[in-house]
Amino acid sequence: MVDGIDKPVKDLWRIFRVMAEFTEGFQELASVGPAVSIFGSARVSSKHKYYELAETTARKLAQAGFAVITGGGDGIMEAANKGAVQAGGRSIGLNIELPQEQTPNDYQNLSLHFRYFFVRKVMFLKYAHGFIVFPGGYGTMDEFFESAVLIQTLKQAQFPVVLMAGEYWDGLIRWMKEKMLKEHGFISPEDLCVYTVADDPDEAVKIIVDFKQKQGAGGLAMPPGMKKGQEYNHSDASQATA
């Protein structure tokens, strides 16, 4: 009986916590300007070639005028935050509370803390002019495929996705082509165009810069059906189906 009464109250307070995280995230990130979200393994040492690649890429992004957003942890995330700071750019960490406590790296000049993964994911998407995905594990794959789904189906994610270090992604891409596409038809040929593979930081930065100059605003758009009636027009519909 007590548990039955307490649960609705706990759920109500959970809603308020979720709203508070969204509000803080929107307020803090709305003013950072164009940004790029960088993902990759937390298990990469500072001597690893992927660490150096991420640091260089983030530094060049900051020099091009982009804020760099990471998950705020070690490895690739630390490298990206470090590169952005070294270039005098905005270095943002979206830290998450985990059972095994994540320690924020030392290279963040804006550090946000989240309890809910789904809120944090929206922040990665909302203001992104691009995703750069370095080698990583389950979390990295989750971010890559979520961005691919949003671009493929909902047409809401407006940014390029760059997979860095092509040799790491070769097996996955081959499996997607052979199994998902050719053998089973679970994706369409054009679905393989939602990402670009790159090895050179300059190439990755150029992809992001060209997109921004051509497209303007990036990030995560609300579906037209969720807008107020008076704000909906035919241009929204055409963009949604383009």
N, C-alpha and C positions, 0 to 999 in steps of 0.2 A: 504493500500500500504506500509506504513512504517513498520507495523508489519510483513508483508510478506517478506520484505527485511531484517529486523533485525533477524528473526528467524534462517535462515541458519548461520548467523554470531554467534548468541548465541550458536547454536548447535556445531559449530566448536570449540568455546572456551570451551564448556562443554567436548568435546573429549580430549582437552589438560589437563583439570583438572583431568579427569579420568586417563589419562596416567601418570600424575604426582603422583597421589595417588598409582597406581600400582608400579611405580618406587621406590617411597620412602618405601613402604611396603616391596618390595622384597629386597631392599638394607639393611634395618634395621633388617629384620628377618632371612636373609640367614645365618647370623653368630651366631645365638643364640644356635645352636645345637639342639638335639632332644627336642621336645616340646609336651605338652599335652594341648589341648583346653578344658576349663571347662565352662559349661553353667549352668544357673539357675536363679531363680527369683531375681529381684532387690528389692523386697518388703519384704524380710526376715530380721528380726531384728537380732542384734548381740547376743541376748539371745536365739535365736531359735535353736533347735536341728540340723536343716539342716545347719545353719551357722557353728556350731561347727564341723559338719561332713565334710563340705567343707574345712574348715581351716585345719583340721587334714589330710585330703586326700592330699591337696596341699603341706603341709609340708613334707609328706612322699615322694611325687613325687620329690620335690626339693632335698631331701636327696638321692634319687636314681639317681640324675643327670639330671633330666628333667627340662626344662624351663616351666613355667605355663603361659598360655595365657587366658585372659578373655576379656569380653566386657568393662572392666574398670569402671563399675558403682558400685552401692551399693549392699547390700544383699549378695547373693552367690558369686558374682564377687569380692566384697571386701574381703570376707572371704578367697577365694582362693588366691588372691594377697597377703593377709596378711600372710597366711601360708607359701607361697613361700619365702617371705621376711624374715620371722622369721628363716627359715632354711638356709638363705644365698644364695638362688637361684635367678635365673632370673625371675622377676615378670613383665609380659607384659600386658598392657591394650590397647585394640583396641577400642578407644572411638569413639562415633558417634555423629554428630551434629543433634539435635532433636529440634522440635518447643518448647517443654518443655525441657529446657537445661539440659543435663546430666552433672553432676559434677563428674569429675574423682576422684576415691577414692585415699587415701593417701599412698597406699602400692604398687605403681608401680615404678620400677626402669628403665623401658622403656615404654614410653607413646606415642602412635601414635593416630592421629586424622583423622577421615574419614568423608567425606560428603556423600558418596554413600554407601548404604548398600551392594550392590553386590560386590564392591571392598573389603570391610571389610570381607565379607563371604569367599572370596577366601583366604584371609590371615589366617583365622581360619583353613582352610583346607590344605593349601599349605605345611606347615611344620609340620603337626600334626603326631605324632606317636600314638595318641589316642584321643578320645573324651570321656569326663566324663560328663554326663548330670544329673544334680541335679533337683529336683522339680522346676517347673517354669510355666510360662504362654505361650502366643502365640509365643513370640520370641524363647523361649526354645524349644517348639514343632517344630517350623520351622527348627531350627538347627538339631534336632534329625531326622526328616523325610527327610531333604535334604541329610544328611549323609547316611541314609538308602537307598535312591534312587540311590545315586552314587555307593554304594557298590552293590546294587541289579542289576542295569541295565547297567550302563556304565563301571563298573569294574575299575573305576578310583581312588576311594578313598581307599587307602591302610592303614587301621588302625582299631583297635577294637573300638566299641562303648559300653560304660558301662553306664547303667541306675542305678543311686544310689538311695537308699531308696526305696526298693521294694514295700512297702505298698502304696506309692504314685502312682506307675505305674500299680498296679494290675488291676484296672478297664480298663485302656487303652489296656493293653495286652490281657485281656479277650475279649474285644470288637474286637480287631484285629483278634483273633483266631476264635471267633464265627461268626462275621459278615463278615469281609473281606475275611477270608479263607473258613470257612465251608459253610456259607449260600450263599455267592455270588461268591466265587472262584476268587476274584480280586487279590489275592496274592497266591504264592505257599508255600508249607510247609517249604521249605528251606529259604524263605524270613524272617521267624521268627528267623533265626539263625544269622542275621546281627548285633544283639546286645546281651549283657549279662546283667543280673540283679544282682546287688550286694548291700550288706549293710555294708560290712566291708572295711575300707580304705586299709588295707593290701591286701585284695583280689583284689581290683581294681588296685592297684599299680602292683601286681604280673602279672595281665593280660597284662598291658602295657609293663612291663619289658620283659616278655616272648615273646611278639610279636616282640619287638625290637631285641632281641637276635636271634630269629628265622628268621625274615624277613629282617632285615637290615633297609633300608630306608623306610620311610612311606610317608604320605602326599598325595597330589593331583598330579596325572600324566596326561600329555597331551595325548589325543587320538592319536593312531598311524597315522591316516589320516591327522593330523595337523603337522606332522613332515616333515622335508625336505626329499625329495626322497632318497638321498644318505644315510640318517640316518635310514631308515626303513629297517628292516630285518625280517626273519621268526620268530625269537625269540620274536620280538614285537607282531607279530600276534598271536602267541601261548599264550602269556601272556594276550592279550586282550580278548581272548575267553576262557581262563581257568576258 
